[in-house]
Amino acid sequence: MIPQWLFQSRLWQDRQPLGWSLVKHYETVSSASVDSLWRKVVNLADVSWHPLITSTNVPYGLVPKPGLIYQAVSRMVPLPFRVFVEHVKPGELVSFRICALPGVEERVTYRLESRICGTSVSYSVMMRGWLSPLVWSMIKGHAAKVAQRLAEAAEQEGLQGVPGCLPPRKKTCLDF
């Protein structure tokens, strides 16, 4: 028999099986400004650059604020899922909680930071739940491309007014 005080201790709570969890962090450097990258991230109506999301039901011009709930449709399986905006620091960070399936809790964070060699774009994914291994095996290849696609979309938007062909993307100090 386990004593009652052990259930209430932090030691026991830390050892409780919470299911499978995963945290992945992807980062790239862009020549686009923080402002143009931020406009791409917060434009929830236009997700054409996103490798995992096809469309959303957000009206054009709506700015994400904590507590906003909207629907998005996945590119992999054309089923709608709910997205909840958790945290927003304008020009710096936005965090979403995704409720696609029971048994999976997913948190996604975009962080933008100005650096000497360009603008750092990071995309972090945290998944928990018993279905997480299955879901992660389906999306991991696409999740690895999110930060890169965001950077490319912002750079291309900045170069649309320039005539001629687009120059190839240069390697930066954070590219490996």
C-alpha positions as CSV (number, residue, x, y, z in Angstrom):
1,M,0.0,0.0,0.0
2,I,1.3,3.5,-0.9
3,P,1.1,6.1,1.8
4,Q,-1.2,9.1,1.3
5,W,1.6,11.6,1.7
6,L,3.4,10.1,-1.3
7,F,0.5,10.8,-3.6
8,Q,0.6,14.5,-2.6
9,S,4.3,14.9,-3.0
10,R,5.9,16.3,-6.1
11,L,8.1,13.2,-6.4
12,W,5.1,10.9,-7.1
13,Q,3.5,13.4,-9.5
14,D,6.7,13.7,-11.5
15,R,6.8,9.9,-11.9
16,Q,3.2,9.5,-13.1
17,P,3.1,8.2,-16.7
18,L,1.8,11.0,-18.8
19,G,2.1,9.3,-22.1
20,W,4.5,9.9,-24.9
21,S,5.9,13.4,-25.4
22,L,8.1,15.0,-28.0
23,V,9.7,18.4,-28.4
24,K,11.3,19.4,-31.7
25,H,12.8,22.8,-32.6
26,Y,13.6,23.9,-36.1
27,E,15.4,27.2,-37.0
28,T,16.5,29.0,-40.1
29,V,17.8,32.5,-40.9
30,S,16.1,34.8,-43.4
31,S,17.2,37.9,-45.2
32,A,13.6,39.2,-44.8
33,S,12.9,41.7,-42.0
34,V,11.2,40.8,-38.8
35,D,8.2,42.9,-39.8
36,S,7.6,41.0,-43.1
37,L,8.1,37.6,-41.4
38,W,5.7,38.7,-38.7
39,R,3.0,39.7,-41.2
40,K,3.3,36.2,-42.8
41,V,2.9,34.4,-39.5
42,V,-0.1,36.5,-38.2
43,N,-1.9,36.4,-41.6
44,L,-4.0,33.4,-40.6
45,A,-6.2,33.7,-43.7
46,D,-3.2,33.1,-46.0
47,V,-1.4,29.9,-45.1
48,S,-0.3,29.1,-48.7
49,W,3.3,28.9,-47.6
50,H,2.6,26.4,-44.8
51,P,3.4,22.7,-45.6
52,L,0.9,21.3,-43.1
53,I,-2.1,23.6,-43.4
54,T,-4.3,24.1,-46.6
55,S,-6.7,26.7,-45.4
56,T,-8.4,28.4,-42.4
57,N,-11.8,29.9,-41.7
58,V,-10.2,33.2,-40.4
59,P,-11.4,36.3,-42.2
60,Y,-8.7,38.3,-44.0
61,G,-7.2,41.0,-41.7
62,L,-8.0,39.3,-38.3
63,V,-5.0,39.6,-36.0
64,P,-4.4,36.6,-33.7
65,K,-5.1,37.4,-30.0
66,P,-4.9,35.1,-27.0
67,G,-8.2,33.1,-26.8
68,L,-9.0,33.2,-30.5
69,I,-10.2,29.8,-31.8
70,Y,-10.4,29.0,-35.5
71,Q,-10.6,26.0,-37.8
72,A,-7.9,24.9,-40.2
73,V,-7.7,22.1,-42.7
74,S,-4.7,19.8,-43.0
75,R,-2.9,19.0,-46.2
76,M,-2.3,15.4,-45.2
77,V,-5.9,14.4,-44.4
78,P,-8.5,17.0,-45.5
79,L,-10.3,17.1,-42.2
80,P,-10.8,20.3,-40.2
81,F,-9.2,20.8,-36.8
82,R,-9.4,23.5,-34.1
83,V,-6.5,25.9,-33.4
84,F,-6.4,28.0,-30.2
85,V,-4.1,31.0,-30.0
86,E,-2.4,30.8,-26.6
87,H,0.2,33.6,-26.4
88,V,1.1,36.5,-28.6
89,K,4.1,38.9,-28.3
90,P,3.8,41.2,-31.3
91,G,6.7,41.0,-33.6
92,E,8.4,38.3,-31.6
93,L,6.4,35.2,-30.7
94,V,3.0,33.5,-31.3
95,S,2.0,30.2,-29.7
96,F,-0.9,27.9,-30.8
97,R,-2.5,24.8,-29.3
98,I,-3.8,22.4,-31.9
99,C,-6.7,20.0,-31.2
100,A,-6.9,17.6,-34.1
101,L,-7.5,14.2,-32.5
102,P,-8.4,13.0,-29.0
103,G,-5.2,11.5,-27.6
104,V,-2.9,14.2,-29.0
105,E,-2.0,17.5,-27.5
106,E,0.1,19.7,-29.8
107,R,1.6,23.1,-29.2
108,V,3.3,25.1,-31.9
109,T,5.4,28.2,-31.3
110,Y,6.8,30.6,-33.9
111,R,9.6,32.9,-32.7
112,L,11.3,35.7,-34.6
113,E,14.5,37.4,-33.6
114,S,16.7,39.9,-35.3
115,R,20.4,38.8,-35.4
116,I,23.6,40.1,-37.0
117,C,23.4,37.7,-39.9
118,G,19.7,38.1,-40.6
119,T,16.4,37.3,-38.9
120,S,16.2,34.0,-37.0
121,V,12.9,32.1,-37.6
122,S,12.2,29.3,-35.2
123,Y,9.4,26.8,-35.2
124,S,8.9,24.6,-32.1
125,V,6.5,21.6,-31.8
126,M,5.6,19.9,-28.6
127,M,3.3,16.8,-28.7
128,R,1.9,14.8,-25.9
129,G,-0.5,11.9,-25.7
130,W,-0.8,8.3,-26.6
131,L,-1.4,8.9,-30.3
132,S,1.6,11.3,-30.6
133,P,4.0,8.7,-32.1
134,L,1.5,7.9,-34.9
135,V,0.8,11.6,-35.7
136,W,4.4,12.6,-35.5
137,S,5.5,9.8,-37.9
138,M,3.0,11.3,-40.4
139,I,4.0,15.0,-40.1
140,K,7.7,15.0,-39.1
141,G,9.0,15.5,-42.6
142,H,6.6,18.4,-43.2
143,A,7.2,20.0,-39.8
144,A,10.9,20.2,-40.6
145,K,10.1,22.5,-43.5
146,V,7.8,25.0,-41.8
147,A,10.5,27.6,-40.7
148,Q,12.3,27.3,-44.1
149,R,9.0,27.8,-46.1
150,L,8.0,30.8,-43.9
151,A,11.4,32.4,-44.5
152,E,11.2,31.7,-48.3
153,A,7.7,33.1,-48.5
154,A,8.6,36.3,-46.7
155,E,11.7,36.8,-48.9
156,Q,9.8,36.1,-52.1
157,E,7.1,38.6,-51.1
158,G,9.8,41.3,-50.5
159,L,11.3,40.6,-54.0
160,Q,8.0,40.5,-56.0
161,G,8.5,44.2,-57.0
162,V,12.0,43.4,-58.4
163,P,12.0,42.6,-62.1
164,G,13.8,39.5,-63.4
165,C,14.4,36.2,-61.8
166,L,14.8,35.6,-58.1
167,P,18.4,35.0,-56.9
168,P,19.1,31.7,-55.2
169,R,18.9,31.7,-51.4
170,K,22.3,32.3,-49.8
171,K,23.5,30.2,-46.9
172,T,23.7,32.1,-43.6
173,C,25.6,31.6,-40.4
174,L,22.9,29.3,-38.9
175,D,22.5,27.0,-41.9
176,F,24.3,23.7,-41.5
